[in-house]
Every structure is written in C-alpha cells, then in structure tokens.
C-alpha cells in the first residue's frame, strides 16, 4: 500500500512539475506580448506628442498668416469712393489735372480701405 501511495505521490509531483512548466511558458508568452505592446504604445505616444507639437506650430503659423491676410473688397470699395470724391472735387475746384486727382483719390481710398480692415 505504501508503494502505491509513493507512486501516486510521485505521479502527482510529476504532474505538478508539468503544470508549473506550462504556467511558466504561459507567463513567458504573456511577458513577450506585454513587451511588444509596450513598444507599440510608446511609439503611439511619441506620434501623438509629435502631432500635438505640429498642431501647435500650425496654429501659430495660421495666426501669423491671418495677420498678413487681407481682403480686396475694402480696398476696391475705398478706391472707388476715393475716386468718386476726389474726381468731382477737382472739377469743382477747377484743378488742371482731373485724371491725376481721380488716380490720387483712388489710391487714397484704397489705402484707407486697407488700413480700416487692419483695425
């Protein structure tokens, strides 16, 4: 009876050793998966940080570009109004260079329209 008990015990120990080895293999595989995923997560995190910096730089560039941008409508309207005011004024004041007054009025009105839109 004692021999059967020892054989049973021995087989249980062998089975336990086998299960421990399987568990060790499973744990090793999980560790490899975690390390692989950690590298991917680190890579994703780096990409997100780069995108964040690029978005911030782009935002700054757009703000600078907005300062330099202007529309032509206020300039054209100002030029037409300036020409319409200065031209007839030169006729009423009997100035000799009517076309020059129209041109100067257009330039003045256009410049004024440009300055007004920058306010």
Secondary structure, 3 states (H helix, E strand, C coil): CHHHHHHHHHHHHHHHHHHHHHHHHHHHHHHHHHHHHHHHHHHHHHHHHHHHHHHHHHHHHHHHHHHHCCCHHHHHHHHHHHHHHHHHHHHHCCCCCHHHHHHHHHHHHHHHHHHHHCC
